[in-house]
Amino acid sequence: MKPEGARARLAALGFGARDVELLFEHFDDAERRGKLGHGHARIGWLETQAFDPQARPAQTSSDGVERWESRGALGYLVLAEICEDVVAGAGSVRLISADAFPTGHLGYWVRRLAESGFVALLTATSPPRLAHPDGGEPLVGTNPLAIGLPNPAGEPIVVDVSMAKANYGDILAGRARPEEIVAFGGEHAHKAFALAVGLQGLVESFAGERHGILLLAGKPESDHFAATLRERSAGLRLPGDS
């Protein structure tokens, strides 16, 4: 999809110019990185959803955990607001929870923070689509986990792993079949399922029984890891590299 066409379709949904650009940048980044399930195909999906394009998120409380409410805003825009607030802050370690859906490819958000010098860990829940490896109905979301590690000498390291062999976005993009939404790992799939269960419980412990996110972010005491690993790996492709 051409950029002007993508932006026009987002604007037609009622988003203002700033939100159009925020959404387009996320979808286009996913497209360029080969994460097509989170790319331009999501614009067509949004056109089938009911939401308030004018809704704005807000921070509601902070008692060790900083809580945000979407107030009807799309999860992409909730995370954009949170990341901007983190970067604008003093750099202290912050634990943030929010109801947020959809959140897109989480590597995008932790990369933004890593490029601003923050180390970040982010997880998010989704509708229950992952069944137990032994079968049965879906019990938890595919629940990705992303970690961004800043690198003052160059590209950050970005880890972004879903607990499923394929995610719902892959189906929307025509790259996977519904039966491929299973815990990854073959005979070791119980490990990915266990992680999905743990992440689901972790997020819900703070965000409640809603689709949500949990973000841990702060300026690191030492930021040598990414640069050192890139030097030691001698040009090998590392997590998050295009």
N, C-alpha and C positions, 0 to 999 in steps of 0.2 A: 504494500500500500504506500502511495506517495505521501510525503509529510503533509502537504497542503490538504490532501483528501482526509487524512487521519485527523488533523486539527479541525477541519470543517465538520466532521461527523461528531466530534466531542463537543464543539460549540453548539451544534444543533440539539444536543441533549440538555442544554441550558447552563453549562458551565461558563464561568467568567474567564477572561483571557489568562489570568494567572493560573487558574486550575487547569485549563486546557493545556498549558505548557507543562505543568507538573505531571499531568497524566501522560501526555505525549512522550516526555523524556523517559518516563519509566517504561512504557510499552516499547519505545524505540530501542532503548538499551537492551531489553530482553530479546528483541528481534535480532539485534546485531550480535548478541552473544549466543545465538542459537537456541534460546529458551522460548521457543515459539508459542508454547502453551501460555506464556505470560506476556506475549507480544501483541501485535496488532489484532490477533483473533479476539482478544478481550474487548475490543471496542464493539464488535458485533454482539458479544455476550452482554455488554452493558446496555445495548439497545433493547434487550429483552427484559431488563430488570426494572423494578420500581424503586426509586430513590429520590431524595431531595437534593438537587445539584447546588442549592444555596446553603445547605447545612454546614455549620462550622464546629469543629471540636474545641474542647476547653479543658484545662487542668482544673480538677475539682477539689483535690486534697493532697496532703503530703504528710505521712506519719511514719517515715522510714521507707515506705513505698509511695512513690509519686503516682497518683491516679488521674487518668484522663478519661473523659467521656466523649464518644464520637458525636453524640447528639444528632445522629442520623447521617453524618458525613461518611463518604466512602472510606474504607480502610486505607487506601492509598494516600488520601489527603490527611488522614489522622497521623499516619507515620511521617509524612512530609512535615507536618507542623511540629511533631515531637522532635524530629531530627534537627530542624532549624532551631528549636529551643535549646537542645543539648549543645549545639555548636556555639550558640550565643551565650551560654552559661559560663561559669567560672572554671569548669573542668573537673569539679569534684565527682566522685563516683555516684551514679544515680541508678536506682532501680525503679523502673517505670512500668506500670500496667495500664492497659486500655482495652475497651471493647473495640474491635476493629476487624472489618471484613469488607471486601477482600483485601489482602495485603500484598499480592503480587510475588515477585521473586525476592526473597529476603536479602539475598546477596547485594541487591541494589542499594538497600538502605544502610547496611553495615559498611559497604564500600564508601558511601558518601561520608560516613562518620570517620572511617579510617583515613580518608584523604584529608580530613581536617585534623588529624592527629589523635583521634580517639580510638581506643580499643573497645569493641562492642560485641555483645552476644545477644542474639534476638531469636525468639521462637514465636510461633503463631499456631492457633488451632483453626480447624475448618469443620464443615459438616462431617458427621461420621461416615467415612467411606472405607475404612480399613477394618477388615474382619480378622479374627484370630487365625493364625496359620493352619489350625485344624478345621477351619470352616465356621459356618454360622453367619449371623447377620453382622453388618458393619458396627463396630463398637466405638472407634475413635477416629479422629481425623488423620490425614497423612502427615501433619505436624512437622514441618521443616525446622531445621536448626541452622542458623547462620552465625559465623564469627568473622569479624573484620579485624585485621592486625595491621596497624600503621607501619609505614616504611619511609623514614625521612630521606632515604637514599634513592627512592624510586617507587615502583608499583607496590601497593599493599598486597597482602595475602588475604583472600576472601574464600571462606569455606561456606558452602550452602548445600545442604543435603536434606532431601525429603525422605521420609521413612517408607515410601512406597516405590515399587518398581516403576510406576507411571503415575502421574497426578491428573486431576480432573482437567487442568488446562491442556494437557497433551491430547485428551479426548476432544476438547473444543477445537483444537488445531488440526484434528484428523491424523495425529501421529501415534495414537494408541487406541486399544479397545478397552471397554469398561472392565473386562475380566483381568486386565493387567494392573488394576489398582489393588495390589497385594503387597504385603510387607516384603521388602527386598531381601535377598540373601539366600534364596533357595532353601536348602536343608537347614540353614542357620537363620531363617526368617524370624524365628522367635526373638532374636536379639533386636531387630529393627522394630518389631511389634512392641517389645518391652520399652524401648525408647519412646515410641509414640504414646504409650500409656503414661509413662512418666512425665512427658512434656505436656500432655493433656491435663493431667492432674496439677502440675505446677502452674500452668496458666490459669486454670479455673480456680485455684486456691486464692488468687488475687483478683481476677477479673470476673469471677462468678461463672454461672452456666451460660456463657455467651461466647461467641467467636471472639477471640481476643489475642493480645500480644503481651509478651513480657520482654523488656529490654534492660540489659545491664550495660552501662556505658560510662567511660571516664578516661581521663588522660593517664597513660601508663607511667609507672615509675621508671621503667626501662622499655625502650622501643627498638632494641637491637635485633629481636628475634627474626623478623621478616627479612631484613637485609642480610643477616648472617645465613639464614636458610637459603636465600637466593644465591648467595655466593657458593655455598657448599653444594647446592644441587647442580651447579655447572650448566645452566641453561635448560634443565628439564622443566617441563610444564608443571606448574604448581597450581593448587586449587584456586579457582577464580580467574586464571589467565585465559585470555581469548584464544 
